[in-house]
Amino acid sequence: MTARANLHRQLEQGVAALGLTLPAGALERLLDYQALLERWNGAYNLTAIRDPAEMVTRHLLDSLAILPFVEGATLADLGTGPGLPGIPLAIAAPGRQVLLVDSNGKKVRFLREAIRALRLEGVRAVQSRVEDVEGQFDCITARAFASLADMLGWGGHLLAPQGTWLAMKGRAPDDELPGIPPGFAVRGMHALAVPGLDAERRLVVLGR
């Protein structure tokens, strides 16, 4: 069995374990993204994870674990790095306008190439500090990007009035909850079971 076929089986089993149904061709596009990330990683140092199977677990499946919580027509992924979770979410649920935000020029160059190569319609990448981004979004995602206080302090203006903020964390960030700025509240906290990942993952859902 080829290396790609092994990754395909791992991804397929992981998606099934998460209880997700993805559109036709999504698994192949997710693996195309993983391959692109692996190829660019040598020169651009986009992620500390080098092993392809670990990329499937820690990048693809970890990102897809929050898909059931994503809602609305527009999404901003703040501190996206090489496109996580924004690109996997855009592949898994196309039709949404997605803005990928990162201040690192190399990462944004990779993002623009990934958008082009994967033909991701409605997805844009911008090199900017979060506090300088304009607009409002129905859903905002942020993966291990900063404390809840900093996330909302820098990017709270981007959340639409009825919008949903999805903060991806490791362990439950109980010590960060008192720092949430006025005007925002925790709507829920969910333990995420990422297939193949032996580590705590939490999703904090916030709103206005």
MARKERO-893093 format. One record per residue: x, y negated, z negated of N, C-alpha, C in turn; residue in three letters. Coordinates in nm, 4 decimals. Each point is the difference from the previous one (the first is absolute). Layout:
N
X|Y|Z|X|Y|Z|X|Y|Z|Ala
...
This chain:
208
0.0843|0.1189|0.0000|-0.0843|-0.1189|0.0000|0.0888|-0.1252|0.0000|Met
-0.0355|-0.0981|0.0815|0.0830|-0.1208|0.0066|-0.0166|-0.0834|-0.1262|Thr
0.0966|-0.0901|-0.0187|-0.0062|-0.0887|-0.1168|-0.1286|-0.0821|0.0038|Ala
-0.0357|-0.0491|0.1195|-0.1223|-0.0816|0.0119|-0.1242|0.0835|-0.0331|Arg
-0.0015|0.1236|0.0438|-0.1152|0.0856|-0.0295|-0.0129|0.0236|-0.1504|Ala
0.1127|0.0153|-0.0683|-0.0036|0.0155|-0.1463|-0.0566|-0.1246|-0.0671|Asn
0.0442|-0.1170|0.0485|-0.0501|-0.1255|-0.0566|-0.1495|-0.0149|0.0284|Leu
-0.0407|0.0412|0.1201|-0.1416|-0.0088|0.0376|-0.0845|0.0852|-0.0947|His
0.0487|0.1207|-0.0273|-0.0747|0.0890|-0.0900|-0.0055|-0.0589|-0.1411|Arg
0.1127|-0.0541|-0.0461|0.0043|-0.0624|-0.1326|-0.0982|-0.1174|-0.0091|Gln
-0.0015|-0.0819|0.1037|-0.0887|-0.1170|0.0014|-0.1462|0.0438|0.0081|Leu
-0.0270|0.0980|0.0858|-0.1368|0.0495|0.0172|-0.0541|0.0565|-0.1317|Glu
0.0838|0.0788|-0.0677|-0.0419|0.0583|-0.1282|-0.0202|-0.1086|-0.1057|Gln
0.0875|-0.1010|0.0017|-0.0122|-0.1100|-0.0957|-0.1261|-0.0818|0.0211|Gly
-0.0308|-0.0281|0.1255|-0.1217|-0.0764|0.0330|-0.1240|0.0787|-0.0435|Val
0.0022|0.1315|0.0231|-0.1126|0.0845|-0.0426|-0.0132|-0.0007|-0.1527|Ala
0.1154|0.0062|-0.0703|-0.0030|-0.0009|-0.1466|-0.0553|-0.1319|-0.0543|Ala
0.0230|-0.1082|0.0740|-0.0539|-0.1304|-0.0406|-0.1487|-0.0133|0.0338|Leu
-0.0523|0.0954|0.0773|-0.1414|-0.0030|0.0377|-0.0317|-0.1012|0.1080|Gly
0.0996|-0.0316|0.0822|-0.0181|-0.1026|0.1028|-0.0286|0.0633|0.1356|Leu
-0.0793|-0.0700|0.0807|-0.0202|0.0361|0.1401|0.0543|-0.1146|0.0832|Thr
0.1030|0.0263|0.0793|0.0644|-0.1053|0.0780|-0.0438|0.0079|0.1459|Leu
0.0082|-0.1127|0.0728|-0.0391|0.0016|0.1409|0.0924|0.0892|0.0838|Pro
-0.0479|0.0367|0.1164|0.0777|0.0842|0.0917|0.1343|-0.0665|0.0295|Ala
0.1064|0.0786|-0.0056|0.1322|-0.0513|0.0331|0.0707|-0.0716|-0.1137|Gly
-0.0674|-0.0187|-0.1138|0.0602|-0.0785|-0.1100|0.1219|0.0699|-0.0594|Ala
-0.0051|0.1319|-0.0127|0.1152|0.0713|-0.0581|0.1241|-0.0186|0.0865|Leu
-0.0181|0.0091|0.1330|0.1131|-0.0181|0.0908|0.0567|-0.1422|-0.0114|Glu
-0.0882|-0.0984|-0.0097|0.0457|-0.1393|-0.0096|0.0698|-0.0252|-0.1330|Arg
-0.0484|0.0617|-0.1059|0.0664|-0.0126|-0.1299|0.1408|0.0588|0.0061|Leu
0.0142|0.1123|0.0680|0.1324|0.0621|0.0136|0.0891|-0.0808|0.0947|Leu
-0.0601|-0.0643|0.1000|0.0771|-0.0897|0.0870|0.0563|-0.1162|-0.0823|Asp
-0.0826|-0.0509|-0.0903|0.0446|-0.1088|-0.0889|0.1127|0.0485|-0.0912|Tyr
-0.0164|0.1188|-0.0567|0.1048|0.0560|-0.0875|0.1313|0.0166|0.0772|Gln
-0.0096|0.0467|0.1239|0.1202|0.0214|0.0822|0.0683|-0.1332|0.0317|Ala
-0.0804|-0.1009|0.0265|0.0528|-0.1345|0.0278|0.0697|-0.0555|-0.1244|Leu
-0.0625|0.0179|-0.1136|0.0571|-0.0453|-0.1272|0.1331|0.0714|-0.0261|Leu
0.0018|0.1291|0.0246|0.1217|0.0781|-0.0204|0.1117|-0.0492|0.0936|Glu
-0.0366|-0.0297|0.1245|0.0994|-0.0413|0.0995|0.0585|-0.1376|-0.0320|Arg
-0.0845|-0.0916|-0.0369|0.0455|-0.1364|-0.0309|0.0686|-0.0098|-0.1353|Trp
-0.0272|0.0968|-0.0864|0.0475|-0.0084|-0.1377|0.1525|-0.0002|-0.0080|Asn
0.0651|0.0710|0.0910|0.1457|0.0065|-0.0005|0.0642|-0.1369|0.0100|Gly
-0.0511|-0.0820|0.0920|0.0596|-0.1316|0.0231|-0.0597|-0.1076|-0.0910|Ala
-0.1292|0.0143|-0.0328|-0.0708|-0.1093|-0.0674|-0.0236|0.0224|-0.1482|Tyr
0.0283|0.1235|-0.0480|-0.0161|0.0297|-0.1428|-0.1380|-0.0412|-0.0512|Asn
-0.1044|0.0544|0.0633|-0.1384|-0.0388|-0.0287|-0.0558|0.0694|-0.1240|Leu
0.0520|0.1187|-0.0293|-0.0496|0.0756|-0.1144|0.1134|0.0862|-0.0546|Thr
-0.0011|0.0226|-0.1307|0.1030|0.0840|-0.0630|-0.0258|0.1477|0.0284|Ala
-0.1198|0.0313|0.0474|-0.0349|0.1398|0.0257|0.0480|0.0397|0.1395|Ile
0.0821|0.1027|0.0050|0.0597|0.0429|0.1267|-0.0611|0.1293|0.0536|Arg
-0.0476|0.0846|-0.0888|-0.0501|0.1310|0.0396|-0.1381|-0.0119|0.0647|Asp
-0.0186|0.0524|0.1222|-0.1285|-0.0158|0.0700|-0.1197|0.0560|-0.0780|Pro
0.0177|0.1172|-0.0622|-0.1119|0.0577|-0.0759|-0.0368|-0.0877|-0.1196|Ala
0.1019|-0.0599|-0.0604|-0.0256|-0.0899|-0.1128|-0.0674|-0.1282|0.0483|Glu
0.0343|-0.0441|0.1209|-0.0682|-0.1172|0.0588|-0.1491|0.0281|0.0172|Met
-0.0328|0.1220|0.0448|-0.1412|0.0358|0.0176|-0.0728|-0.0107|-0.1337|Val
0.0630|0.0536|-0.1056|-0.0635|-0.0037|-0.1327|-0.0035|-0.1411|-0.0575|Thr
0.1167|-0.0630|-0.0082|0.0124|-0.1245|-0.0768|-0.0454|-0.1235|0.0769|Arg
-0.0020|0.0092|0.1320|-0.0423|-0.1155|0.0790|-0.1382|0.0210|0.0625|His
-0.0155|0.1071|0.0780|-0.1272|0.0189|0.0711|-0.1133|0.0403|-0.0944|Leu
0.0176|0.1099|-0.0723|-0.1090|0.0480|-0.0860|-0.0255|-0.0953|-0.1163|Leu
0.1055|-0.0600|-0.0536|-0.0160|-0.0969|-0.1082|-0.0854|-0.1184|0.0469|Asp
0.0243|-0.0457|0.1223|-0.0786|-0.1104|0.0551|-0.1446|0.0418|0.0253|Ser
-0.0171|0.1194|0.0579|-0.1344|0.0464|0.0353|-0.0859|0.0283|-0.1232|Leu
0.0636|0.0224|-0.1156|-0.0757|0.0306|-0.1224|-0.0953|-0.1125|-0.0386|Ala
0.0279|-0.1235|0.0442|-0.0885|-0.1115|-0.0388|-0.1056|-0.0286|0.1067|Ile
0.0015|0.0740|0.1105|-0.0930|-0.0280|0.1109|-0.1473|-0.0079|-0.0432|Leu
-0.0467|0.0890|-0.0888|-0.1414|-0.0076|-0.0394|-0.0386|-0.1319|-0.0686|Pro
0.0984|-0.0753|-0.0477|-0.0287|-0.1241|-0.0725|0.0091|-0.1243|0.0903|Phe
0.0492|0.0198|0.1227|0.0176|-0.1131|0.0919|-0.1345|-0.0350|0.0613|Val
-0.0333|-0.1291|-0.0006|-0.1284|-0.0415|0.0565|0.0135|-0.1357|0.0673|Glu
-0.1004|-0.0353|0.0793|-0.0017|-0.1303|0.0659|0.0611|0.0035|0.1394|Gly
-0.0110|-0.1124|0.0696|0.0440|-0.0094|0.1397|0.1432|-0.0497|0.0128|Ala
0.0544|-0.0590|-0.1082|0.1354|-0.0568|0.0065|0.0813|0.0476|-0.1189|Thr
0.1305|0.0256|0.0246|0.0878|0.0496|-0.1054|0.1350|-0.0693|0.0107|Leu
0.0544|-0.0414|-0.1136|0.1374|-0.0507|-0.0056|0.0799|0.0929|-0.0900|Ala
0.1159|0.0443|0.0511|0.0887|0.0856|-0.0786|0.1214|-0.0834|-0.0394|Asp
0.0087|-0.0329|-0.1281|0.1015|-0.0938|-0.0492|0.1248|0.0744|-0.0458|Leu
0.1175|-0.0542|0.0381|0.1249|0.0681|-0.0333|0.0034|0.1375|0.0640|Gly
-0.0425|0.0051|0.1248|-0.0234|0.1269|0.0701|0.1269|0.0812|0.0245|Thr
0.1189|-0.0655|-0.0043|0.1236|0.0729|0.0299|-0.0047|0.0523|0.1428|Gly
0.0195|0.1306|0.0183|-0.0064|0.0552|0.1353|-0.1421|0.0345|0.0454|Pro
-0.1015|-0.0583|-0.0690|-0.1383|0.0208|0.0437|-0.0810|0.0924|-0.0885|Gly
0.0293|-0.0022|-0.1304|-0.0667|0.0910|-0.0930|-0.0766|-0.0760|-0.1072|Leu
-0.1294|0.0277|-0.0154|-0.0782|0.1040|0.0674|-0.0662|-0.0445|0.1306|Pro
0.0281|-0.1239|0.0453|-0.0789|-0.0601|0.1085|-0.0069|0.0799|0.1288|Gly
0.1150|0.0504|0.0485|-0.0019|0.0703|0.1287|-0.0737|0.1340|-0.0095|Ile
0.0281|0.0853|-0.0998|-0.0804|0.1220|-0.0113|-0.1498|-0.0277|-0.0117|Pro
-0.0378|-0.1044|-0.0729|-0.1421|-0.0331|-0.0136|-0.0586|-0.0458|0.1335|Leu
0.0786|-0.0759|0.0780|-0.0478|-0.0479|0.1307|-0.0180|0.1166|0.0972|Ala
0.0873|0.1000|-0.0088|-0.0109|0.1176|0.0873|-0.1189|0.0859|-0.0429|Ile
-0.0175|0.0136|-0.1309|-0.1036|0.0896|-0.0529|-0.1405|-0.0580|0.0121|Ala
-0.0111|-0.1324|0.0028|-0.1313|-0.0654|0.0085|0.0102|-0.1197|0.0930|Ala
0.0092|0.0257|0.1320|0.0169|-0.1100|0.0958|-0.1245|-0.0881|0.0076|Pro
0.0170|-0.1193|0.0588|-0.1132|-0.0903|0.0172|0.0010|-0.1169|-0.0965|Gly
0.0888|0.0046|-0.0972|0.0111|-0.1083|-0.0979|0.1133|-0.0932|0.0438|Arg
-0.0134|-0.1295|-0.0267|0.1096|-0.0941|0.0229|0.0963|0.0100|-0.1178|Gln
0.1260|0.0307|0.0286|0.0981|0.0245|-0.1066|0.1180|-0.0960|0.0160|Val
0.0346|-0.0675|-0.1090|0.1170|-0.0874|-0.0022|0.1040|0.0615|-0.0938|Leu
0.1190|0.0270|0.0545|0.1111|0.0546|-0.0779|0.0940|-0.1143|-0.0363|Leu
0.0251|-0.0204|-0.1291|0.0776|-0.1148|-0.0471|0.1261|0.0474|-0.0706|Val
0.1147|-0.0516|0.0458|0.1246|0.0260|-0.0720|0.0957|-0.1149|0.0263|Asp
0.0860|-0.0296|-0.0978|0.0940|-0.1116|0.0154|0.1312|0.0436|0.0643|Ser
0.0196|0.1318|0.0148|0.1265|0.0538|0.0516|-0.0045|0.0095|0.1529|Asn
0.0901|-0.0728|0.0653|-0.0002|-0.0075|0.1459|0.0201|0.1339|0.0683|Gly
0.0906|0.0823|-0.0526|0.0242|0.1311|0.0606|-0.1255|0.0864|-0.0051|Lys
-0.0678|-0.0029|-0.1131|-0.1209|0.0812|-0.0143|-0.1088|-0.0483|0.0951|Lys
-0.0119|-0.1308|0.0160|-0.1030|-0.0533|0.0897|0.0335|0.0323|0.1455|Val
0.1287|0.0020|0.0356|0.0379|0.0427|0.1354|-0.0418|0.1446|0.0240|Arg
0.0228|0.0838|-0.0998|-0.0448|0.1394|0.0116|-0.1517|0.0072|0.0128|Phe
-0.0713|-0.0775|-0.0816|-0.1469|0.0026|0.0035|-0.0514|-0.0369|0.1387|Leu
0.0601|-0.1016|0.0606|-0.0469|-0.0444|0.1328|0.0263|0.1080|0.1046|Arg
0.1134|0.0679|-0.0123|0.0296|0.1103|0.0915|-0.0979|0.1155|-0.0229|Glu
-0.0310|0.0300|-0.1260|-0.0939|0.1081|-0.0305|-0.1392|-0.0320|0.0544|Ala
-0.0436|-0.1241|-0.0167|-0.1314|-0.0413|0.0520|-0.0047|0.0182|0.1516|Ile
0.1088|-0.0383|0.0667|0.0066|0.0120|0.1459|0.0053|0.1464|0.0432|Arg
0.0915|0.0754|-0.0607|0.0214|0.1390|0.0412|-0.1216|0.0882|-0.0293|Ala
-0.0677|-0.0263|-0.1110|-0.1147|0.0818|-0.0396|-0.1318|-0.0548|0.0549|Leu
0.0100|-0.1132|0.0710|-0.1194|-0.0653|0.0591|-0.1086|-0.0219|-0.1065|Arg
0.0399|-0.0656|-0.1071|-0.0931|-0.0252|-0.1109|-0.0785|-0.1281|0.0277|Leu
-0.1210|0.0159|0.0444|-0.0832|-0.1168|0.0331|-0.0506|-0.0663|-0.1270|Glu
0.0007|-0.1327|0.0019|-0.0508|-0.0745|-0.1144|0.0970|-0.0098|-0.1163|Gly
0.1235|0.0476|0.0199|0.0999|-0.0039|-0.1072|0.1070|-0.1027|0.0352|Val
0.0314|-0.0876|-0.0947|0.1036|-0.1024|0.0200|0.0981|0.0063|-0.1160|Arg
0.1236|-0.0418|0.0264|0.1012|-0.0092|-0.1055|0.0496|-0.1431|-0.0072|Ala
0.0161|-0.0505|-0.1215|0.0486|-0.1366|-0.0181|0.1133|0.0005|-0.1028|Val
0.1063|-0.0734|0.0323|0.1100|-0.0164|-0.0956|-0.0293|-0.1247|-0.0819|Gln
-0.0310|0.0196|-0.1255|-0.0402|-0.1124|-0.0843|0.0049|0.0418|-0.1460|Ser
0.0154|-0.0989|-0.0857|-0.0254|0.0241|-0.1425|-0.1514|0.0078|-0.0166|Arg
-0.0440|0.0823|-0.0930|-0.1436|0.0213|-0.0192|-0.0726|-0.1317|-0.0277|Val
0.0627|-0.0861|-0.0806|-0.0696|-0.1238|-0.0393|-0.0217|-0.0955|0.1170|Glu
0.0737|0.0204|0.1117|-0.0128|-0.0883|0.1164|-0.0987|0.0520|0.1049|Asp
-0.0528|0.1193|-0.0208|-0.0948|0.0566|0.0968|-0.1350|-0.0691|-0.0166|Val
-0.0689|-0.0198|0.1134|-0.1316|-0.0655|-0.0035|-0.1081|0.0977|0.0437|Glu
-0.1229|-0.0344|-0.0344|-0.1144|0.0828|0.0388|-0.0601|0.0706|-0.1202|Gly
-0.1095|0.0704|0.0266|-0.0630|0.0806|-0.1052|-0.0340|0.1370|0.0559|Gln
0.0105|0.1008|-0.0852|-0.0116|0.1380|0.0446|-0.0953|0.0777|-0.0901|Phe
-0.0766|0.0895|0.0629|-0.0960|0.0825|-0.0744|0.0706|0.0979|-0.0925|Asp
0.1181|0.0451|0.0434|0.0739|0.0984|-0.0786|0.1478|-0.0375|0.0015|Cys
0.0636|0.0105|-0.1154|0.1443|-0.0250|-0.0097|0.0638|0.1222|-0.0649|Ile
0.1092|0.0468|0.0617|0.0739|0.1118|-0.0570|0.1402|-0.0469|-0.0375|Thr
0.0525|0.0568|-0.1061|0.1362|-0.0312|-0.0444|0.0540|0.1233|-0.0699|Ala
0.1141|0.0493|0.0483|0.0554|0.1265|-0.0494|0.1313|-0.0287|-0.0722|Arg
-0.0017|0.0186|-0.1326|0.1215|-0.0160|-0.0810|0.0724|-0.1293|0.0333|Ala
-0.0776|-0.1061|0.0135|0.0514|-0.1244|0.0572|0.0431|-0.0982|-0.1091|Phe
-0.0749|-0.0065|-0.1080|0.0302|-0.0930|-0.1098|-0.0958|0.0324|-0.1143|Ala
0.0148|-0.0725|-0.1108|-0.0967|0.0170|-0.1090|-0.1364|-0.0521|0.0468|Ser
-0.1055|0.0441|-0.0671|-0.1346|-0.0465|0.0365|-0.0088|-0.1521|-0.0103|Leu
0.0632|-0.0572|-0.1041|-0.0037|-0.1457|-0.0178|0.0657|-0.0700|0.1182|Ala
0.1171|0.0509|0.0423|0.0703|-0.0630|0.1125|-0.0750|0.0210|0.1311|Asp
-0.0481|0.1223|0.0222|-0.0761|0.0289|0.1220|-0.1126|-0.1004|0.0189|Met
-0.0811|-0.0134|-0.1043|-0.1176|-0.0866|0.0091|0.0383|-0.1468|-0.0029|Leu
0.1084|-0.0316|-0.0726|0.0482|-0.1379|-0.0032|0.0464|-0.0468|0.1371|Gly
0.0698|0.0879|0.0709|0.0520|-0.0360|0.1322|-0.1043|0.0148|0.1105|Trp
-0.0830|0.1053|-0.0107|-0.0861|0.0337|0.1125|-0.1490|-0.0056|-0.0259|Gly
-0.0379|-0.0417|-0.1220|-0.1425|-0.0008|-0.0341|-0.0851|-0.0837|0.0933|Gly
0.0597|-0.1069|0.0562|-0.0754|-0.0890|0.0900|-0.0442|0.0708|0.1280|His
0.0588|0.1153|0.0288|-0.0302|0.0728|0.1241|-0.1219|0.0911|-0.0132|Leu
-0.0478|0.0203|-0.1227|-0.1117|0.0931|-0.0209|-0.1333|-0.0704|0.0215|Leu
-0.0794|0.0533|0.0922|-0.1332|-0.0550|0.0266|-0.0851|0.0098|-0.1268|Ala
-0.1044|-0.0851|-0.0118|-0.0805|-0.0044|-0.1233|-0.0518|0.1369|-0.0463|Pro
-0.0450|0.0815|0.0930|-0.0500|0.1330|-0.0366|0.1040|0.1090|0.0279|Gln
0.1245|-0.0401|0.0207|0.1026|0.0930|0.0459|0.0488|0.0958|-0.1076|Gly
0.0751|0.0990|0.0464|0.0550|0.1046|-0.0867|0.1518|-0.0010|0.0083|Thr
0.0657|-0.0042|-0.1150|0.1461|0.0031|-0.0067|0.0411|0.1382|-0.0500|Trp
0.0814|0.0701|0.0786|0.0445|0.1346|-0.0349|0.1489|-0.0038|-0.0324|Leu
0.0327|0.0117|-0.1281|0.1397|-0.0036|-0.0452|0.0446|0.1425|-0.0297|Ala
0.1015|0.0477|0.0741|0.0508|0.1356|-0.0173|0.1144|-0.0019|-0.1010|Met
-0.0132|0.0837|-0.1010|0.0968|0.0020|-0.1089|0.0448|0.1425|-0.0296|Lys
0.1049|0.0136|-0.0804|0.0403|0.1311|-0.0487|-0.0862|0.0354|-0.1189|Gly
0.0553|-0.0179|-0.1180|-0.0808|0.0269|-0.1198|-0.1021|-0.1125|-0.0191|Arg
-0.0970|0.0247|-0.0859|-0.1028|-0.1005|-0.0276|0.0651|-0.1273|-0.0538|Ala
-0.0262|-0.1143|0.0628|0.0697|-0.1234|-0.0390|-0.0712|-0.0735|-0.1136|Pro
-0.0231|0.0719|-0.1116|-0.0762|-0.0598|-0.1103|0.0657|-0.1284|-0.0523|Asp
0.1340|-0.0029|0.0013|0.0705|-0.1171|-0.0527|-0.0160|-0.1215|0.0920|Asp
-0.0429|0.0218|0.1258|-0.0152|-0.1117|0.0935|-0.1405|-0.0615|-0.0042|Glu
-0.0948|0.0724|-0.0574|-0.1398|-0.0447|0.0066|-0.0239|-0.1356|-0.0679|Leu
0.0652|-0.0276|-0.1150|-0.0224|-0.1309|-0.0624|0.0477|-0.1171|0.0862|Pro
0.0900|0.0249|0.0957|0.0552|-0.1076|0.0817|-0.0813|-0.0326|0.1235|Gly
-0.1099|0.0719|0.0219|-0.0827|-0.0271|0.1183|-0.0559|-0.1420|-0.0096|Ile
0.0173|-0.0815|0.1054|-0.0418|-0.1405|-0.0070|-0.1512|-0.0145|-0.0168|Pro
-0.0436|-0.1129|-0.0593|-0.1433|-0.0275|-0.0119|-0.0642|0.0023|0.1392|Pro
-0.1236|0.0481|0.0072|-0.0690|0.0046|0.1291|0.0093|0.1352|0.0670|Gly
0.0848|0.0889|-0.0558|0.0117|0.1357|0.0546|-0.0292|0.1015|-0.1105|Phe
-0.0540|0.1145|0.0395|-0.0326|0.1029|-0.0980|0.0269|0.1378|0.0593|Ala
0.0328|0.0944|-0.0881|0.0174|0.1390|0.0425|-0.1378|0.0627|0.0188|Val
-0.0227|0.0559|0.1171|-0.1272|0.0684|0.0276|0.0103|0.1493|-0.0262|Arg
0.1222|0.0513|0.0052|0.0160|0.1434|-0.0235|0.1466|0.0379|0.0039|Gly
0.0314|0.1122|-0.0614|0.1357|0.0540|0.0070|-0.0133|0.1491|0.0281|Met
0.0695|0.0457|0.1037|-0.0184|0.1367|0.0463|0.1344|0.0722|0.0043|His
0.0022|0.1228|-0.0522|0.1176|0.0859|0.0153|-0.0048|0.0587|0.1405|Ala
0.1097|-0.0087|0.0722|0.0076|0.0537|0.1354|0.0807|0.1294|-0.0026|Leu
-0.0551|0.1044|0.0591|0.0731|0.1263|0.0122|0.0542|0.0078|0.1423|Ala
0.1273|-0.0324|0.0158|0.0623|0.0029|0.1327|0.0558|0.1401|0.0229|Val
-0.0487|0.0721|0.1019|0.0454|0.1369|0.0236|0.1521|0.0077|0.0153|Pro
0.0616|0.0869|-0.0811|0.1443|0.0201|0.0086|0.0822|-0.0954|-0.0843|Gly
-0.0656|-0.0976|-0.0618|0.0739|-0.0991|-0.0782|-0.0153|0.0291|-0.1488|Leu
0.1118|0.0301|-0.0633|-0.0022|0.0311|-0.1426|0.0338|-0.1263|-0.0785|Asp
-0.0868|-0.0975|0.0103|0.0216|-0.1269|-0.0703|-0.1345|-0.0675|-0.0203|Ala
-0.0070|-0.0820|-0.1030|-0.1242|-0.0725|-0.0272|-0.0235|-0.1076|0.1049|Glu
-0.1216|-0.0109|0.0477|-0.0386|-0.1089|0.0894|-0.1329|-0.0545|-0.0492|Arg
-0.0107|-0.1318|-0.0059|-0.1225|-0.0656|-0.0429|-0.0396|-0.1054|0.1024|Arg
-0.1286|-0.0141|0.0191|-0.0530|-0.1082|0.0825|-0.0811|-0.0921|-0.0896|Leu
0.0390|-0.1273|-0.0029|-0.0761|-0.0991|-0.0757|-0.0833|-0.0794|0.0999|Val
-0.1316|0.0024|-0.0197|-0.0918|-0.0722|0.0880|-0.0411|-0.1285|-0.0704|Val
0.0257|-0.1131|0.0659|-0.0313|-0.1307|-0.0591|-0.0924|-0.0796|0.0919|Leu
-0.0672|-0.0973|-0.0592|-0.0833|-0.0896|0.0774|-0.0111|-0.1330|-0.0719|Gly
-0.0708|-0.0917|0.0625|-0.0197|-0.1306|-0.0622|-0.1051|0.0074|-0.1085|Arg
